Structures are given as C-alpha cells and as structure tokens.
Amino acid sequence: MPEISDSSDNELSDVSSEMALFGKYEVEKLLGRGAFAKVYQARNVKTGETVAIKALSKRKVVRGKPMAQVKREIAIMRRLNHPNIVKLIEVLATKNKFYFVMEYAKGGELSARVTKGRFSEDLCRRYFQQLILAIGFCHSRGVYHRDLKLENLLLDQNWDLKVTDFGLGALSEHVRHDGLLHTLCGTPAYVAPEILARKGYVGAKVDIWACGIILFFLHAGYLPFHESNTIMLYRKIFRGEFKFPEWTSPDLRRFISRLLDTNPETRITIDEITMDPWFKKGYKEIKVHPEEYEMKKETQGNVRINAFDLISFSLGFDLFGLFNDVDFSVQRERFISAETPWKIIERIGEEVERMRSVDVISMTESGIRLEHQGSNLVIAIDVHRLTEKLVVVEVNRWELNAGLSDKIWNDKLKPRLFDLVYNSESETTQA
C-alpha cells in the first residue's frame, strides 16, 4: 500500500500506545484509510517482522451496522491459508477498537503498477494464474469474495499477488434455500449482471466475472465497462457491451469473452479456466493442504488463538482440583469443552452485546477482560489448550460485592454455555 501522511499525530500516537499495551507491536506509519478502518505499518518487537494492522473503531462499527460483517470477515480469514491470500495473523481488541494484525504486502497495490502502463500478455497471465489459484482455494473452502477489484490485490516483496479485504465475503452457509446468495454488494464497475437482475446469484460465478474484469484491465489498461452515469454503466454490464483493444490476441479475446459471459449458467468455471490453453501456458499449480494448517493452529503448547477464538470456550468439568496454583483471594472456575471455539465465541459475544452495563476492556489471543460500569467488578477469562480436542477455560472474578459478580457470570454469561458442556460417562459434570 502507498504511504499516506497522517493529518493527526495524536491519532497515530493513540494506536501506538494501545499496541504498546499488548507488548507486541511498534506502530510505524499510516498506510491507508477507509470508511470504517485505518491500516498501519507496524513491527513485531520480538521477531522484527513487519506487519499491517487494520484498526476498526467499535463506535463506527456499531453505528455503521457492520458488526456481523466484522465477525464474518474473521470467520472467513480463519479458513484461508494460501500463498496468494493475505494472512490474518491475529485479532486484538481494546475497549474502543478492533485490530486485525495481517501479513504485510511490501509491494503495495497491484493497481499502482498498472497505472504505469498496461501489462504484457505474459505478465497478465502470470498474475491471473495467481488470482485464480487464490480464488479457487477460497471456493474450495466455501468462501466467496464478492468484491474482487484491482484495489484488493496486493504484491509481496517478490512481486507475487496477494488477495485481501474479505469484508464483503460470504460463506457457503449464507446461501439461502434456493441455493443462491441475495445480498447486493460489490463495486459498480466489477459487479456481475446477475447481481443487477436481483434474482439471486452464485458466489463463485460473480467472483469469476470480477476476475474477468481484472484480467481485461491488466491487459488493456482500462475497464471494459466504464460510464460516468451509473445507470448507463449497469446497462452496458447487463448487456455485456464492451470492446477489446486492437492488440488483443485471438486466444485472449476468446478467453476473456468466456469470463465475461453475461449468462452465469454458461460462464466458464474455475475447473474450465485451469484447463484452458491460454491459461495453462507456464501454469504451475500450488498444492495447499488446509487441514495441516488447522492442525498447526490447534496443537498443544504455545497455541496462538486470536481474540475471537477465545472469549469463552465452555462449561465442562470442574478441574479446580487438578491445578495447584489456586489463589483463594479471587473467585475462580475452570471448565473444559469439545465444542468449536467460534460457536462459543458467538454465544458469549451475543450475550455481552445485550448487557449494556458490561464493557470489554481488553482482548488478546489468550484472554479477555470484562468490566462492569460503575463498579469494581472485573471478570478475566483465560484460555489454555488441554488436548488437541479439548480446551480449558479459567474464569477469575474480582469484586468486593460478590452478589453483582454472581449476577453477571452465573445468571447471564454462564447459562448461555450450558448446552455446550463437554459430557463423559466417566466423569461427573459440574452441577
């Protein structure tokens, strides 16, 4: 991303201070800004690794109504570990902000290179092959981007392509009973005609259309559909009215025409793309095994669980007697569960959002702290890996008035997890 001068030194200072609280990252400069987020370049103080940190204001997120969108983006990026997709390293949070810590793409936006001149056909093919590798992987994991465009394609230090920004992405479970998605989204010049028809669409098909727009732009140096009047633009898209530049080869002309087929039923598929003669020239498929990545994240030991992988993992057996470091100055409970982290995260998150008197004061990859407004109650929840399938949650509560503590934890948060309790015939579950 290109560097952007920050008009407010205080803004950068505030983010730097919050990152210092986590003791992990040193913020260096602002890279870019959008409606709900700002992106900073930062350095991991322990490893020296350069990262990008996307900061989202909780206040703007709540007012702008995309809280579900934030959760969905995290759920999507957790599924994706591919050389041509920007990696989500972890999610941190404070009382006022969410922080997405991501892989840093040193080469900046691909669009910045295109503005210097259209690409050769071979260079177009190289980047299009990497784009299809990434999008094909997304589709295999049940993820549809839905906002593919030049601005969401970055380059790493080796000038290889990285897909980013899954804020408008959809998961296969969002498909309705008719087998289609129905949310109107995307950037006007890249939107597929079936989205404009408002009758539902297939996520994979609209991504392929957008890939066709991108390939055309890389080759021609301009968009196939461009009009200052949005109605006229949509009319051209719906009819598929565009012209190739005179330097377009017959093979590329044929290939792009299949990508920009206005009929989604006959539009080329990912499998057909990878078998096309134009695409296959110099093509090297990358084998990615997502299950190996998932196991790496979930093994015992020093597990890196991000903020939305923890909040609370479950109620199971009382493991109080299995630990020796008991501090009787606080109220402490320990539980286990075999349920998926994301399901438990959603349960706790939904309940906390309804409890207007409780704030999240900090979240890291290993714990969350809750604070009650107007009192000295603090609830700390820390997560530890017990086995490959079981997670242990330690809940510590500090407060002079135990009645309020019991009301928040025992009466509100804890009951939301009852059906997620780990069960075993050889153990006695907590009453």
N, C-alpha and C positions, 0 to 999 in steps of 0.2 A: 504494500500500500504506500502511496506517496505521503511524505510527512506534511502535516498541517500545523501551521502556527496556532498556538492556543491563545486566545484573547484574554484568558483569565489564569494568572499564575496560581491563584487560590484554588481553582478547580483541580489543577494538576497536583498541588500540594495536598489537598484533601484525599485524593486517591492514593498518593504516595504514603500518607500517614496510615490509611486503613490497611494497605498492603504490608506496611511495616508491622502492624499488629499481628498479622499471621506469621511474621518472621520468615517469609519465603521469597518475596519478590521485591525488587527495586524498580520502581516505575521510572522510565527514562524520557519518554516523549509521547505526545498525542499523534496518532496516525490518521484518524478519521472520525467522523461523527454522523449520526443518523437521527431519525425522529425519536427513538427510544434509547439509543445506546451510543457510547463513545468507545473507540478502540485505542488502546495504548500499547506501546512497545515497552517491555519490561525484561528484567534479567533475574533468573533464579539465583539467589545469593549463595546457595550451596554448590550448585553444579556449574554456574556460569552460563547456562543455556538461555538463549534469547527466546522469549515467548510473546504472544499477543494476548492482551487481556481486554475482553469486551465488558464494559461496565454498564449495567442497566439500573436506572433509578426505580426503586419499588413504587414510589409515588406515581411516576409517569406510567409504569406498567399497569397499576391498578386503575388509574384514571382512563388509560387508553384501552383497557379491557383485554390486553393480550396475555394475562396471567396463564391461561390454559396454553397459549401459544409458546410461552417460555418453557413450561413443563414438557410440551410436545417436542420442542427443539432438543431438549436434553435427552428425552427418551429416544429420539431419532439418532442423535450423535453417539449415544452409548452403543448402538448397534453397528456402527460403521468404523472399521479399522482397515484402511486401504491406502496404498502409496499415493493415490491421486485424489484423496479427500483430506481436507484439513482436520487434524486430530484434536478432539477435545481432551485435554489433559485432566482437568478437574474443574469443579464448580465451588466457589467460595461465596460466602454471604455475610453481610453485617446487617445491622438494624435497618439501614436505608438503601442498600444496594446488593445486587447480584453481580458476581464476577465470573465470567467464563474464561478460564485460562486455556489458551489454544496454541497449537503449533504455529510458529512464526514463519510466514512466507516471505523470504528475503527479496525475491524478485518482483514483488508488488503485483499490481493488477495486469492481467493479460491485455486488457483494453489499451493500456498505456503504450504497449508495443505496437498495436495495430494502428494507432493514430500516427505513427511514424511512417506508415506505408503498408499497403496490403501485403499479405504473405505469399510466398511461392506455393505452388500446389503441393509440393513435398512437405513443406512446413505446416501447411493446413492439415495435411493427412496425419502428421505426427501428433499434433495437438488434438485432433478429432479422435484419433485412436485412444489417447489417454482419457479423453472425456467419456467415450463410450465404455471404456474399462471401468471407470468410476460409477457411471450411471447404471451400467449393467449389474454391478455389485450391489448398488442401492436397491434395485428392483428385486434382486435375489434375496435381500433381507427384508422385503416388504416395505420399502421406503420409496416415496415419490417426492422429488424435489419441488416441482411446481413453480419455481421462479429462476430457472436457468437463464443466464444472460452473461454478457461479457464481464460486467462488473462483479459477478460472483465467481469468477475464475481467476485464481492467483497463480503465481510462479514461485517455486522454491529456489534455493541457491544454485541448483543445477539447471534451472530454466525448465523444469518439468511442471506440468499442470497440477493444480490443486483446486478441487471444488469446495466452495464454502457457502455459508449462510443458508441454513435449513429452517429459517424462521417461518416459512410458509409451507414447509414439508408436511406430508401426510403419511400415515401408516396404513398398512393393509386392513387393520381393524377399524379404520374410519370409513371404509366402504359401506354403503347402505345395502339394504336387502336386494336392491336391483343390480348389485354388482358394480355400481358406479359411484364416483365422487361428485359432489354438487356445489362445493364452495367456489365462488367466483374469486379468482386470485391470479396473480402474475403481473408482469409488466406489459403494457399495451402492445408494443412492437413485437413482442415474443409470444403473445397469447395465441393458443390454438383455436381454430374456427369452431370446434365442438364446444368449447367453453362459452363462446359467444352465443351459441344456439340455446344455452341454458336448459339442456335436457339431460344433463349428467355426462360424465366423461370418464375414461380410463386413465389413471395416473401415469402409467408407463407410456401411453400414446402421446400425451401432452408434453412429456419430457423429451420424447423423440422429435416432436415438432420443433421445440425450442433448440435442440441440438442442430437441427437443420438450419435454423435462423443463424446460429452461431457460426456454423461452417460457411454459410453464404457470406457473412460479414468478414470472416478471416480472409476469404478468397477475393471478395470484391472491394472491401474497404468501406462498404456502406450496407445498410439494412435492406433486405428485399422489399419490405413494406414500410414506407415512410411517408407520412402526411401530417401537416400541422393540425388539420381538422381530425379529431378523434373518430367521428362518425365515418368520414371518408376512409380513414385508416382501417377501421373494422370492416368496412365494406370490401376493401381490397383483400383483406385477410380471408374473409368468409368465401370470397370467390377465387382465391388463390391467384390473384393478378400481380405478377412480378416479372421482371425481365433479367436475363443473365447478361453480364458484361461480355463483350465480344471476344475476350481472351479465355473464356471458359471452355475447357476441353469437352468433347462429346461424352466421355465416361463420367466426368464430374457433373456435367449437366444432367445426365440420366440419374445419377446417384442422388443429387440434391432434390430432384423432382420427386423421387420416391419418399424422401424425408418430409417434404412439404406437400404431401398429398392431402388435400382437404378432407378426404374421406378416411376417418380413423380405421375403418374396417380393412381397407386395402393399403394403408400406410405401412411402410417397412418396419419390421420388428428388430429387436436387438440381435436375435439369432441370425436373422437375414442380413443385417448390417455386417456382422463379423464374417459372413461368407461372401460378401460382395467383392468382385475383382478389384475395384478401385480401393476399397478399404484394406484389403488383405496385403497389399504391397508393403513389404517390410514390417508386417504386423507381428508383434511378439506378445502373446497372451501372458498375463501375470496370474499365477495361481495363488489365491488367498484362502486361507482356512480360518474362517471366523471363529470356529469352535475353539481353536487353540488360543486365540486372543481372549475369549471369555474365561477359559481356564486360568490363564495367566493373571487375570484380574482377580480371580476368586480363590487363589490358592492360600494356604495358611501362611502366617508370618506377617511381614510388613505389608499388608494389603492397602492399596491406595483406593479408598472408597470416597467418591466425591460427596458434596453436601447433600445432594438429592438421592444418594444411595444409602442414606443412613436414617435420618430423623428419628425413627424408632423401628426396630425390626420385629419385635413381637413379644408376646407373653407366652411363656412356656413353663419350664420347670424352675422352681426357686433354687438357684445354685449358690445361695448365700453361704452354705457350709463348705463349699468346695474352694473358697478363697480365704487366704489368711490375713490379707491387708484390710481388715474390717475397721472402719472408723466410726465409732458409735456416736460421734458428735453430729452426724448427719443421718437423715433417713435414706436408706439405701436398699435397692432391689436389683436383682439380676435375673434375666429371663432369656430363654432361647426360642428359636423358631426355624422352621424349614421353609417358610413362605418366601416368595420373591421380594427383594428389597423394594422394588418400585410399587408393588401393591400396598405395602405397609406405609411407604412414603406418602402415597396419595391419601390414605386413611388419616394419618396424623395431620398432614397439610390441610385437608378439608376441615378438620375439627378446629385447628388453630385459627384458620381464617374466620370461622364463626365466632371465636372467642375474642371479642374486641378489646378485652382488658389484658390480653396476653400478647407480648411482643417477642419476636425472635431477635435476640441481641447479637448473636454470632453463630455462624455455621462454618465448619471446616470439613475436610474429608474424613475426620474421625470423630466428630461430635457436634452437638447442637446445644445452645443455651437459650432458655426461655425466661422471661422476666415479667412479673405481674406489675401492671401500672399502679402506682400509688402505694406499694408495699415493698417489703424487703425479700419477697419470695423469689428465689432463683431455682430453676429446675435444669439440671445438667444431664444430658443423655450421651453416653459414650458407647461406641460400637467396637467389638472385638471379634475376630474370626475364631471359632471353636473347632470346626472341622470344615471340610470342603462344602458340606451341605447345610451346616448349622451356624447360626450367628448368635453371639451373646450380646445382650444389651444391658448396660449398667445405668441405672437411674438414681441420681443423687438429688436430694431436695434440701435446700437450706431455707429456714424461715422460723421466726420466733413464734408465730401463731400457726400451730400445726393444723388447725381447722381449715384455713384457707388452702394450705398445701394439699390436704386430702381432697378438698372440693375440686381443685384444678386437676390433679393427677388421677385420683381414684374415681371421681364421679364423672369426669369429662374425657380425658385422654385415654385412660386405660380401657374403659368399656368398648371403645372403638376397635380394639385389637383382640377382643375375646375369641372371635371365630378364626383368628389366625394362630391360635395357640398350637404349639407342637405337641402331638399326642403319642404316647408309647404305653404299651401294656405292662412294660417292666418298670415303669416309673409312676409316681403319684403326682398328678398335676396339682398346681397350687390352687387352693380353694378360692 
